[in-house]
Amino acid sequence: MEVLLIYFLVVNVLEFVIAGFDKFLAVKQKRRIPENTLFFLALIGGSIGLLTAMLIFTHKTSKTSFIVKFAGILAIQIALIVCLFNYRK
């Protein structure tokens, strides 16, 4: 269980830092980090990090297609968590 918590902590911190760096690059009008990279990290457990970065840095908050895809990832993760908890009962 400890390993899992450390994994989620690392993935979320990494996602937060990368999203913040992407915002920095956007402001400087430099080459950006691909959205698929942000989505992949969110999908493998970095959703909280991405959501936090979106709120703190106001990053990607006005891009509807990004929000819809991210909401889809969140919905899948919530469904998996609900299924996991129901299975364990």
SEFIZA-3560 file (N, C-alpha, C; in Angstrom, 3 decimals):
REM SEFIZA-3560
<numar><xx>0.825</xx><yy>-1.198</yy><zz>0.000</zz><atom>N</atom></numar>
<numar><xx>0.000</xx><yy>0.000</yy><zz>0.000</zz><atom>CA</atom></numar>
<numar><xx>0.873</xx><yy>1.267</yy><zz>0.000</zz><atom>C</atom></numar>
<numar><xx>2.005</xx><yy>1.219</yy><zz>0.736</zz><atom>N</atom></numar>
<numar><xx>2.905</xx><yy>2.363</yy><zz>0.762</zz><atom>CA</atom></numar>
<numar><xx>3.466</xx><yy>2.675</yy><zz>-0.613</zz><atom>C</atom></numar>
<numar><xx>3.800</xx><yy>1.637</yy><zz>-1.347</zz><atom>N</atom></numar>
<numar><xx>4.359</xx><yy>1.821</yy><zz>-2.689</zz><atom>CA</atom></numar>
<numar><xx>3.334</xx><yy>2.517</yy><zz>-3.585</zz><atom>C</atom></numar>
<numar><xx>2.090</xx><yy>2.131</yy><zz>-3.471</zz><atom>N</atom></numar>
<numar><xx>1.025</xx><yy>2.739</yy><zz>-4.271</zz><atom>CA</atom></numar>
<numar><xx>0.866</xx><yy>4.221</yy><zz>-3.935</zz><atom>C</atom></numar>
<numar><xx>0.912</xx><yy>4.564</yy><zz>-2.667</zz><atom>N</atom></numar>
<numar><xx>0.802</xx><yy>5.964</yy><zz>-2.258</zz><atom>CA</atom></numar>
<numar><xx>1.985</xx><yy>6.787</yy><zz>-2.774</zz><atom>C</atom></numar>
<numar><xx>3.174</xx><yy>6.219</yy><zz>-2.693</zz><atom>N</atom></numar>
<numar><xx>4.362</xx><yy>6.913</yy><zz>-3.200</zz><atom>CA</atom></numar>
<numar><xx>4.246</xx><yy>7.100</yy><zz>-4.711</zz><atom>C</atom></numar>
<numar><xx>3.765</xx><yy>6.073</yy><zz>-5.404</zz><atom>N</atom></numar>
<numar><xx>3.571</xx><yy>6.160</yy><zz>-6.854</zz><atom>CA</atom></numar>
<numar><xx>2.635</xx><yy>7.314</yy><zz>-7.206</zz><atom>C</atom></numar>
<numar><xx>1.483</xx><yy>7.376</yy><zz>-6.534</zz><atom>N</atom></numar>
<numar><xx>0.514</xx><yy>8.438</yy><zz>-6.840</zz><atom>CA</atom></numar>
<numar><xx>1.061</xx><yy>9.814</yy><zz>-6.481</zz><atom>C</atom></numar>
<numar><xx>1.817</xx><yy>9.901</yy><zz>-5.414</zz><atom>N</atom></numar>
<numar><xx>2.427</xx><yy>11.173</yy><zz>-5.044</zz><atom>CA</atom></numar>
<numar><xx>3.407</xx><yy>11.626</yy><zz>-6.119</zz><atom>C</atom></numar>
<numar><xx>4.269</xx><yy>10.728</yy><zz>-6.573</zz><atom>N</atom></numar>
<numar><xx>5.265</xx><yy>11.069</yy><zz>-7.595</zz><atom>CA</atom></numar>
<numar><xx>4.585</xx><yy>11.455</yy><zz>-8.909</zz><atom>C</atom></numar>
<numar><xx>3.602</xx><yy>10.672</yy><zz>-9.338</zz><atom>N</atom></numar>
<numar><xx>2.928</xx><yy>10.954</yy><zz>-10.613</zz><atom>CA</atom></numar>
<numar><xx>2.196</xx><yy>12.295</yy><zz>-10.554</zz><atom>C</atom></numar>
<numar><xx>1.548</xx><yy>12.581</yy><zz>-9.438</zz><atom>N</atom></numar>
<numar><xx>0.805</xx><yy>13.839</yy><zz>-9.323</zz><atom>CA</atom></numar>
<numar><xx>1.728</xx><yy>15.048</yy><zz>-9.233</zz><atom>C</atom></numar>
<numar><xx>2.825</xx><yy>14.919</yy><zz>-8.514</zz><atom>N</atom></numar>
<numar><xx>3.790</xx><yy>16.024</yy><zz>-8.456</zz><atom>CA</atom></numar>
<numar><xx>4.401</xx><yy>16.251</yy><zz>-9.839</zz><atom>C</atom></numar>
<numar><xx>4.755</xx><yy>15.168</yy><zz>-10.518</zz><atom>N</atom></numar>
<numar><xx>5.299</xx><yy>15.271</yy><zz>-11.867</zz><atom>CA</atom></numar>
<numar><xx>4.309</xx><yy>15.944</yy><zz>-12.809</zz><atom>C</atom></numar>
<numar><xx>3.062</xx><yy>15.519</yy><zz>-12.761</zz><atom>N</atom></numar>
<numar><xx>2.013</xx><yy>16.110</yy><zz>-13.610</zz><atom>CA</atom></numar>
<numar><xx>1.844</xx><yy>17.596</yy><zz>-13.311</zz><atom>C</atom></numar>
<numar><xx>1.837</xx><yy>17.963</yy><zz>-12.035</zz><atom>N</atom></numar>
<numar><xx>1.692</xx><yy>19.357</yy><zz>-11.634</zz><atom>CA</atom></numar>
<numar><xx>2.852</xx><yy>20.198</yy><zz>-12.181</zz><atom>C</atom></numar>
<numar><xx>4.069</xx><yy>19.702</yy><zz>-12.023</zz><atom>N</atom></numar>
<numar><xx>5.253</xx><yy>20.435</yy><zz>-12.486</zz><atom>CA</atom></numar>
<numar><xx>5.248</xx><yy>20.568</yy><zz>-14.010</zz><atom>C</atom></numar>
<numar><xx>4.924</xx><yy>19.497</yy><zz>-14.706</zz><atom>N</atom></numar>
<numar><xx>4.916</xx><yy>19.546</yy><zz>-16.175</zz><atom>CA</atom></numar>
<numar><xx>3.832</xx><yy>20.490</yy><zz>-16.683</zz><atom>C</atom></numar>
<numar><xx>2.650</xx><yy>20.463</yy><zz>-16.075</zz><atom>N</atom></numar>
<numar><xx>1.581</xx><yy>21.381</yy><zz>-16.489</zz><atom>CA</atom></numar>
<numar><xx>1.968</xx><yy>22.831</yy><zz>-16.194</zz><atom>C</atom></numar>
<numar><xx>2.605</xx><yy>23.060</yy><zz>-15.057</zz><atom>N</atom></numar>
<numar><xx>3.076</xx><yy>24.406</yy><zz>-14.739</zz><atom>CA</atom></numar>
<numar><xx>4.139</xx><yy>24.873</yy><zz>-15.716</zz><atom>C</atom></numar>
<numar><xx>5.036</xx><yy>23.983</yy><zz>-16.084</zz><atom>N</atom></numar>
<numar><xx>6.073</xx><yy>24.309</yy><zz>-17.058</zz><atom>CA</atom></numar>
<numar><xx>5.458</xx><yy>24.589</yy><zz>-18.425</zz><atom>C</atom></numar>
<numar><xx>4.424</xx><yy>23.831</yy><zz>-18.790</zz><atom>N</atom></numar>
<numar><xx>3.731</xx><yy>24.066</yy><zz>-20.057</zz><atom>CA</atom></numar>
<numar><xx>3.091</xx><yy>25.452</yy><zz>-20.067</zz><atom>C</atom></numar>
<numar><xx>2.534</xx><yy>25.854</yy><zz>-18.935</zz><atom>N</atom></numar>
<numar><xx>1.959</xx><yy>27.196</yy><zz>-18.842</zz><atom>CA</atom></numar>
<numar><xx>3.054</xx><yy>28.249</yy><zz>-19.015</zz><atom>C</atom></numar>
<numar><xx>4.208</xx><yy>28.018</yy><zz>-18.383</zz><atom>N</atom></numar>
<numar><xx>5.352</xx><yy>28.918</yy><zz>-18.535</zz><atom>CA</atom></numar>
<numar><xx>5.757</xx><yy>29.032</yy><zz>-20.004</zz><atom>C</atom></numar>
<numar><xx>5.838</xx><yy>27.893</yy><zz>-20.684</zz><atom>N</atom></numar>
<numar><xx>6.190</xx><yy>27.887</yy><zz>-22.108</zz><atom>CA</atom></numar>
<numar><xx>5.143</xx><yy>28.626</yy><zz>-22.932</zz><atom>C</atom></numar>
<numar><xx>3.876</xx><yy>28.480</yy><zz>-22.567</zz><atom>N</atom></numar>
<numar><xx>2.799</xx><yy>29.161</yy><zz>-23.301</zz><atom>CA</atom></numar>
<numar><xx>2.941</xx><yy>30.673</yy><zz>-23.169</zz><atom>C</atom></numar>
<numar><xx>3.242</xx><yy>31.134</yy><zz>-21.970</zz><atom>N</atom></numar>
<numar><xx>3.403</xx><yy>32.570</yy><zz>-21.746</zz><atom>CA</atom></numar>
<numar><xx>4.598</xx><yy>33.110</yy><zz>-22.529</zz><atom>C</atom></numar>
<numar><xx>5.660</xx><yy>32.335</yy><zz>-22.594</zz><atom>N</atom></numar>
<numar><xx>6.873</xx><yy>32.742</yy><zz>-23.319</zz><atom>CA</atom></numar>
<numar><xx>6.774</xx><yy>32.487</yy><zz>-24.814</zz><atom>C</atom></numar>
<numar><xx>5.645</xx><yy>31.922</yy><zz>-25.249</zz><atom>N</atom></numar>
<numar><xx>5.399</xx><yy>31.574</yy><zz>-26.651</zz><atom>CA</atom></numar>
<numar><xx>6.495</xx><yy>30.674</yy><zz>-27.214</zz><atom>C</atom></numar>
<numar><xx>6.832</xx><yy>29.659</yy><zz>-26.424</zz><atom>N</atom></numar>
<numar><xx>7.821</xx><yy>28.659</yy><zz>-26.822</zz><atom>CA</atom></numar>
<numar><xx>7.104</xx><yy>27.375</yy><zz>-27.225</zz><atom>C</atom></numar>
<numar><xx>7.874</xx><yy>26.414</yy><zz>-27.678</zz><atom>N</atom></numar>
<numar><xx>7.317</xx><yy>25.115</yy><zz>-28.050</zz><atom>CA</atom></numar>
<numar><xx>6.737</xx><yy>24.441</yy><zz>-26.812</zz><atom>C</atom></numar>
<numar><xx>5.521</xx><yy>23.917</yy><zz>-26.933</zz><atom>N</atom></numar>
<numar><xx>4.760</xx><yy>23.426</yy><zz>-25.788</zz><atom>CA</atom></numar>
<numar><xx>4.887</xx><yy>21.926</yy><zz>-25.598</zz><atom>C</atom></numar>
<numar><xx>4.472</xx><yy>21.489</yy><zz>-24.426</zz><atom>N</atom></numar>
<numar><xx>4.393</xx><yy>20.069</yy><zz>-24.113</zz><atom>CA</atom></numar>
<numar><xx>3.105</xx><yy>19.540</yy><zz>-24.745</zz><atom>C</atom></numar>
<numar><xx>3.163</xx><yy>18.423</yy><zz>-25.456</zz><atom>N</atom></numar>
<numar><xx>1.950</xx><yy>17.899</yy><zz>-26.107</zz><atom>CA</atom></numar>
<numar><xx>0.846</xx><yy>17.576</yy><zz>-25.097</zz><atom>C</atom></numar>
<numar><xx>-0.388</xx><yy>17.866</yy><zz>-25.485</zz><atom>N</atom></numar>
<numar><xx>-1.528</xx><yy>17.557</yy><zz>-24.622</zz><atom>CA</atom></numar>
<numar><xx>-1.594</xx><yy>16.071</yy><zz>-24.303</zz><atom>C</atom></numar>
<numar><xx>-1.208</xx><yy>15.236</yy><zz>-25.258</zz><atom>N</atom></numar>
<numar><xx>-1.240</xx><yy>13.788</yy><zz>-25.014</zz><atom>CA</atom></numar>
<numar><xx>-0.343</xx><yy>13.390</yy><zz>-23.850</zz><atom>C</atom></numar>
<numar><xx>0.744</xx><yy>14.115</yy><zz>-23.648</zz><atom>N</atom></numar>
<numar><xx>1.609</xx><yy>13.848</yy><zz>-22.499</zz><atom>CA</atom></numar>
<numar><xx>0.874</xx><yy>14.160</yy><zz>-21.209</zz><atom>C</atom></numar>
<numar><xx>0.199</xx><yy>15.301</yy><zz>-21.175</zz><atom>N</atom></numar>
<numar><xx>-0.580</xx><yy>15.683</yy><zz>-19.988</zz><atom>CA</atom></numar>
<numar><xx>-1.703</xx><yy>14.674</yy><zz>-19.743</zz><atom>C</atom></numar>
<numar><xx>-2.378</xx><yy>14.262</yy><zz>-20.809</zz><atom>N</atom></numar>
<numar><xx>-3.466</xx><yy>13.282</yy><zz>-20.666</zz><atom>CA</atom></numar>
<numar><xx>-2.943</xx><yy>11.931</yy><zz>-20.200</zz><atom>C</atom></numar>
<numar><xx>-1.814</xx><yy>11.499</yy><zz>-20.731</zz><atom>N</atom></numar>
<numar><xx>-1.249</xx><yy>10.213</yy><zz>-20.339</zz><atom>CA</atom></numar>
<numar><xx>-0.916</xx><yy>10.194</yy><zz>-18.850</zz><atom>C</atom></numar>
<numar><xx>-0.251</xx><yy>11.241</yy><zz>-18.383</zz><atom>N</atom></numar>
<numar><xx>0.094</xx><yy>11.298</yy><zz>-16.968</zz><atom>CA</atom></numar>
<numar><xx>-1.158</xx><yy>11.346</yy><zz>-16.093</zz><atom>C</atom></numar>
<numar><xx>-2.175</xx><yy>12.046</yy><zz>-16.559</zz><atom>N</atom></numar>
<numar><xx>-3.445</xx><yy>12.075</yy><zz>-15.813</zz><atom>CA</atom></numar>
<numar><xx>-4.066</xx><yy>10.681</yy><zz>-15.790</zz><atom>C</atom></numar>
<numar><xx>-4.031</xx><yy>10.002</yy><zz>-16.910</zz><atom>N</atom></numar>
<numar><xx>-4.639</xx><yy>8.678</yy><zz>-17.017</zz><atom>CA</atom></numar>
<numar><xx>-3.964</xx><yy>7.659</yy><zz>-16.111</zz><atom>C</atom></numar>
<numar><xx>-2.659</xx><yy>7.764</yy><zz>-15.935</zz><atom>N</atom></numar>
<numar><xx>-1.957</xx><yy>6.785</yy><zz>-15.099</zz><atom>CA</atom></numar>
<numar><xx>-1.909</xx><yy>7.200</yy><zz>-13.628</zz><atom>C</atom></numar>
<numar><xx>-2.715</xx><yy>8.195</yy><zz>-13.274</zz><atom>N</atom></numar>
<numar><xx>-2.851</xx><yy>8.536</yy><zz>-11.860</zz><atom>CA</atom></numar>
<numar><xx>-2.566</xx><yy>9.972</yy><zz>-11.492</zz><atom>C</atom></numar>
<numar><xx>-2.265</xx><yy>10.809</yy><zz>-12.450</zz><atom>N</atom></numar>
<numar><xx>-1.922</xx><yy>12.190</yy><zz>-12.135</zz><atom>CA</atom></numar>
<numar><xx>-3.048</xx><yy>13.187</yy><zz>-12.271</zz><atom>C</atom></numar>
<numar><xx>-4.279</xx><yy>12.737</yy><zz>-12.173</zz><atom>N</atom></numar>
<numar><xx>-5.432</xx><yy>13.618</yy><zz>-12.358</zz><atom>CA</atom></numar>
<numar><xx>-5.483</xx><yy>14.746</yy><zz>-11.338</zz><atom>C</atom></numar>
<numar><xx>-5.183</xx><yy>14.423</yy><zz>-10.099</zz><atom>N</atom></numar>
<numar><xx>-5.230</xx><yy>15.453</yy><zz>-9.054</zz><atom>CA</atom></numar>
<numar><xx>-4.156</xx><yy>16.507</yy><zz>-9.322</zz><atom>C</atom></numar>
<numar><xx>-2.997</xx><yy>16.083</yy><zz>-9.759</zz><atom>N</atom></numar>
<numar><xx>-1.929</xx><yy>17.023</yy><zz>-10.086</zz><atom>CA</atom></numar>
<numar><xx>-2.306</xx><yy>17.938</yy><zz>-11.239</zz><atom>C</atom></numar>
<numar><xx>-2.931</xx><yy>17.370</yy><zz>-12.270</zz><atom>N</atom></numar>
<numar><xx>-3.343</xx><yy>18.186</yy><zz>-13.413</zz><atom>CA</atom></numar>
<numar><xx>-4.460</xx><yy>19.139</yy><zz>-13.026</zz><atom>C</atom></numar>
<numar><xx>-5.438</xx><yy>18.656</yy><zz>-12.282</zz><atom>N</atom></numar>
<numar><xx>-6.543</xx><yy>19.518</yy><zz>-11.856</zz><atom>CA</atom></numar>
<numar><xx>-6.025</xx><yy>20.667</yy><zz>-10.995</zz><atom>C</atom></numar>
<numar><xx>-5.117</xx><yy>20.365</yy><zz>-10.089</zz><atom>N</atom></numar>
<numar><xx>-4.537</xx><yy>21.402</yy><zz>-9.236</zz><atom>CA</atom></numar>
<numar><xx>-3.774</xx><yy>22.431</yy><zz>-10.073</zz><atom>C</atom></numar>
<numar><xx>-2.991</xx><yy>21.954</yy><zz>-11.029</zz><atom>N</atom></numar>
<numar><xx>-2.243</xx><yy>22.865</yy><zz>-11.900</zz><atom>CA</atom></numar>
<numar><xx>-3.186</xx><yy>23.721</yy><zz>-12.737</zz><atom>C</atom></numar>
<numar><xx>-4.258</xx><yy>23.122</yy><zz>-13.235</zz><atom>N</atom></numar>
<numar><xx>-5.224</xx><yy>23.877</yy><zz>-14.025</zz><atom>CA</atom></numar>
<numar><xx>-5.819</xx><yy>25.014</yy><zz>-13.192</zz><atom>C</atom></numar>
<numar><xx>-6.124</xx><yy>24.745</yy><zz>-11.939</zz><atom>N</atom></numar>
<numar><xx>-6.734</xx><yy>25.758</yy><zz>-11.078</zz><atom>CA</atom></numar>
<numar><xx>-5.723</xx><yy>26.810</yy><zz>-10.625</zz><atom>C</atom></numar>
<numar><xx>-4.548</xx><yy>26.387</yy><zz>-10.238</zz><atom>N</atom></numar>
<numar><xx>-3.543</xx><yy>27.340</yy><zz>-9.727</zz><atom>CA</atom></numar>
<numar><xx>-2.972</xx><yy>28.211</yy><zz>-10.838</zz><atom>C</atom></numar>
<numar><xx>-2.626</xx><yy>27.597</yy><zz>-11.964</zz><atom>N</atom></numar>
<numar><xx>-1.997</xx><yy>28.333</yy><zz>-13.055</zz><atom>CA</atom></numar>
<numar><xx>-3.009</xx><yy>28.839</yy><zz>-14.084</zz><atom>C</atom></numar>
<numar><xx>-4.298</xx><yy>28.582</yy><zz>-13.863</zz><atom>N</atom></numar>
<numar><xx>-5.362</xx><yy>28.835</yy><zz>-14.852</zz><atom>CA</atom></numar>
<numar><xx>-4.895</xx><yy>28.393</yy><zz>-16.244</zz><atom>C</atom></numar>
<numar><xx>-4.490</xx><yy>27.141</yy><zz>-16.281</zz><atom>N</atom></numar>
<numar><xx>-3.924</xx><yy>26.579</yy><zz>-17.503</zz><atom>CA</atom></numar>
<numar><xx>-4.924</xx><yy>25.631</yy><zz>-18.154</zz><atom>C</atom></numar>
<numar><xx>-5.182</xx><yy>25.854</yy><zz>-19.425</zz><atom>N</atom></numar>
<numar><xx>-6.082</xx><yy>25.026</yy><zz>-20.229</zz><atom>CA</atom></numar>
<numar><xx>-7.533</xx><yy>25.117</yy><zz>-19.746</zz><atom>C</atom></numar>
<numar><xx>-7.853</xx><yy>26.098</yy><zz>-18.920</zz><atom>N</atom></numar>
<numar><xx>-9.211</xx><yy>26.182</yy><zz>-18.366</zz><atom>CA</atom></numar>
<numar><xx>-10.221</xx><yy>26.757</yy><zz>-19.353</zz><atom>C</atom></numar>
<numar><xx>-9.749</xx><yy>27.406</yy><zz>-20.395</zz><atom>N</atom></numar>
<numar><xx>-10.684</xx><yy>27.953</yy><zz>-21.375</zz><atom>CA</atom></numar>
<numar><xx>-10.718</xx><yy>27.126</yy><zz>-22.662</zz><atom>C</atom></numar>
<numar><xx>-9.990</xx><yy>26.036</yy><zz>-22.683</zz><atom>N</atom></numar>
<numar><xx>-9.960</xx><yy>25.185</yy><zz>-23.870</zz><atom>CA</atom></numar>
<numar><xx>-10.944</xx><yy>24.031</yy><zz>-23.671</zz><atom>C</atom></numar>
<numar><xx>-12.106</xx><yy>24.155</yy><zz>-24.286</zz><atom>N</atom></numar>
<numar><xx>-13.200</xx><yy>23.210</yy><zz>-24.086</zz><atom>CA</atom></numar>
<numar><xx>-12.817</xx><yy>21.782</yy><zz>-24.429</zz><atom>C</atom></numar>
<numar><xx>-12.119</xx><yy>21.581</yy><zz>-25.532</zz><atom>N</atom></numar>
<numar><xx>-11.776</xx><yy>20.205</yy><zz>-25.932</zz><atom>CA</atom></numar>
<numar><xx>-10.870</xx><yy>19.547</yy><zz>-24.890</zz><atom>C</atom></numar>
<numar><xx>-9.967</xx><yy>20.314</yy><zz>-24.284</zz><atom>N</atom></numar>
<numar><xx>-9.085</xx><yy>19.772</yy><zz>-23.251</zz><atom>CA</atom></numar>
<numar><xx>-9.905</xx><yy>19.393</yy><zz>-22.017</zz><atom>C</atom></numar>
<numar><xx>-10.805</xx><yy>20.263</yy><zz>-21.619</zz><atom>N</atom></numar>
<numar><xx>-11.621</xx><yy>20.011</yy><zz>-20.429</zz><atom>CA</atom></numar>
<numar><xx>-12.517</xx><yy>18.790</yy><zz>-20.630</zz><atom>C</atom></numar>
<numar><xx>-13.083</xx><yy>18.638</yy><zz>-21.819</zz><atom>N</atom></numar>
<numar><xx>-13.946</xx><yy>17.491</yy><zz>-22.102</zz><atom>CA</atom></numar>
<numar><xx>-13.147</xx><yy>16.190</yy><zz>-22.033</zz><atom>C</atom></numar>
<numar><xx>-11.974</xx><yy>16.173</yy><zz>-22.626</zz><atom>N</atom></numar>
<numar><xx>-11.136</xx><yy>14.966</yy><zz>-22.589</zz><atom>CA</atom></numar>
<numar><xx>-10.673</xx><yy>14.656</yy><zz>-21.164</zz><atom>C</atom></numar>
<numar><xx>-10.308</xx><yy>15.687</yy><zz>-20.433</zz><atom>N</atom></numar>
<numar><xx>-9.875</xx><yy>15.491</yy><zz>-19.052</zz><atom>CA</atom></numar>
<numar><xx>-11.040</xx><yy>14.996</yy><zz>-18.192</zz><atom>C</atom></numar>
<numar><xx>-12.225</xx><yy>15.532</yy><zz>-18.418</zz><atom>N</atom></numar>
<numar><xx>-13.409</xx><yy>15.068</yy><zz>-17.689</zz><atom>CA</atom></numar>
<numar><xx>-13.691</xx><yy>13.598</yy><zz>-18.000</zz><atom>C</atom></numar>
<numar><xx>-13.448</xx><yy>13.189</yy><zz>-19.228</zz><atom>N</atom></numar>
<numar><xx>-13.595</xx><yy>11.776</yy><zz>-19.591</zz><atom>CA</atom></numar>
<numar><xx>-12.634</xx><yy>10.892</yy><zz>-18.822</zz><atom>C</atom></numar>
<numar><xx>-11.395</xx><yy>11.346</yy><zz>-18.691</zz><atom>N</atom></numar>
<numar><xx>-10.407</xx><yy>10.586</yy><zz>-17.916</zz><atom>CA</atom></numar>
<numar><xx>-10.852</xx><yy>10.490</yy><zz>-16.464</zz><atom>C</atom></numar>
<numar><xx>-11.317</xx><yy>11.605</yy><zz>-15.902</zz><atom>N</atom></numar>
<numar><xx>-11.800</xx><yy>11.591</yy><zz>-14.518</zz><atom>CA</atom></numar>
<numar><xx>-12.984</xx><yy>10.645</yy><zz>-14.350</zz><atom>C</atom></numar>
<numar><xx>-13.902</xx><yy>10.646</yy><zz>-15.305</zz><atom>N</atom></numar>
<numar><xx>-15.075</xx><yy>9.768</yy><zz>-15.227</zz><atom>CA</atom></numar>
<numar><xx>-14.659</xx><yy>8.299</yy><zz>-15.248</zz><atom>C</atom></numar>
<numar><xx>-13.712</xx><yy>7.966</yy><zz>-16.102</zz><atom>N</atom></numar>
<numar><xx>-13.213</xx><yy>6.586</yy><zz>-16.164</zz><atom>CA</atom></numar>
<numar><xx>-12.563</xx><yy>6.199</yy><zz>-14.839</zz><atom>C</atom></numar>
<numar><xx>-11.756</xx><yy>7.092</yy><zz>-14.294</zz><atom>N</atom></numar>
<numar><xx>-11.079</xx><yy>6.786</yy><zz>-13.027</zz><atom>CA</atom></numar>
<numar><xx>-12.082</xx><yy>6.638</yy><zz>-11.878</zz><atom>C</atom></numar>
<numar><xx>-13.072</xx><yy>7.493</yy><zz>-11.829</zz><atom>N</atom></numar>
<numar><xx>-14.093</xx><yy>7.389</yy><zz>-10.780</zz><atom>CA</atom></numar>
<numar><xx>-14.869</xx><yy>6.085</yy><zz>-10.918</zz><atom>C</atom></numar>
<numar><xx>-15.216</xx><yy>5.721</yy><zz>-12.150</zz><atom>N</atom></numar>
<numar><xx>-15.930</xx><yy>4.461</yy><zz>-12.375</zz><atom>CA</atom></numar>
<numar><xx>-15.084</xx><yy>3.268</yy><zz>-11.933</zz><atom>C</atom></numar>
<numar><xx>-13.792</xx><yy>3.304</yy><zz>-12.232</zz><atom>N</atom></numar>
<numar><xx>-12.906</xx><yy>2.216</yy><zz>-11.808</zz><atom>CA</atom></numar>
<numar><xx>-12.804</xx><yy>2.134</yy><zz>-10.287</zz><atom>C</atom></numar>
<numar><xx>-12.728</xx><yy>3.264</yy><zz>-9.628</zz><atom>N</atom></numar>
<numar><xx>-12.660</xx><yy>3.281</yy><zz>-8.160</zz><atom>CA</atom></numar>
<numar><xx>-13.945</xx><yy>2.738</yy><zz>-7.559</zz><atom>C</atom></numar>
<numar><xx>-15.085</xx><yy>3.155</yy><zz>-8.101</zz><atom>N</atom></numar>
<numar><xx>-16.376</xx><yy>2.660</yy><zz>-7.606</zz><atom>CA</atom></numar>
<numar><xx>-16.470</xx><yy>1.151</yy><zz>-7.808</zz><atom>C</atom></numar>
<numar><xx>-16.075</xx><yy>0.670</yy><zz>-8.976</zz><atom>N</atom></numar>
<numar><xx>-16.105</xx><yy>-0.773</yy><zz>-9.247</zz><atom>CA</atom></numar>
<numar><xx>-15.180</xx><yy>-1.518</yy><zz>-8.300</zz><atom>C</atom></numar>
<numar><xx>-14.010</xx><yy>-0.978</yy><zz>-8.038</zz><atom>N</atom></numar>
<numar><xx>-13.053</xx><yy>-1.614</yy><zz>-7.151</zz><atom>CA</atom></numar>
<numar><xx>-13.607</xx><yy>-1.723</yy><zz>-5.731</zz><atom>C</atom></numar>
<numar><xx>-14.221</xx><yy>-0.645</yy><zz>-5.248</zz><atom>N</atom></numar>
<numar><xx>-14.788</xx><yy>-0.688</yy><zz>-3.907</zz><atom>CA</atom></numar>
<numar><xx>-15.996</xx><yy>-1.616</yy><zz>-3.819</zz><atom>C</atom></numar>
<numar><xx>-16.799</xx><yy>-1.660</yy><zz>-4.867</zz><atom>N</atom></numar>
<numar><xx>-17.951</xx><yy>-2.575</yy><zz>-4.869</zz><atom>CA</atom></numar>
<numar><xx>-17.495</xx><yy>-4.027</yy><zz>-4.972</zz><atom>C</atom></numar>
<numar><xx>-16.429</xx><yy>-4.281</yy><zz>-5.678</zz><atom>N</atom></numar>
<numar><xx>-15.902</xx><yy>-5.632</yy><zz>-5.833</zz><atom>CA</atom></numar>
<numar><xx>-15.336</xx><yy>-6.154</yy><zz>-4.507</zz><atom>C</atom></numar>
<numar><xx>-14.732</xx><yy>-5.261</yy><zz>-3.733</zz><atom>N</atom></numar>
<numar><xx>-14.112</xx><yy>-5.658</yy><zz>-2.480</zz><atom>CA</atom></numar>
<numar><xx>-15.129</xx><yy>-5.978</yy><zz>-1.393</zz><atom>C</atom></numar>
<numar><xx>-16.364</xx><yy>-5.588</yy><zz>-1.569</zz><atom>N</atom></numar>
<numar><xx>-17.391</xx><yy>-5.832</yy><zz>-0.527</zz><atom>CA</atom></numar>
<numar><xx>-17.856</xx><yy>-7.253</yy><zz>-0.511</zz><atom>C</atom></numar>
//
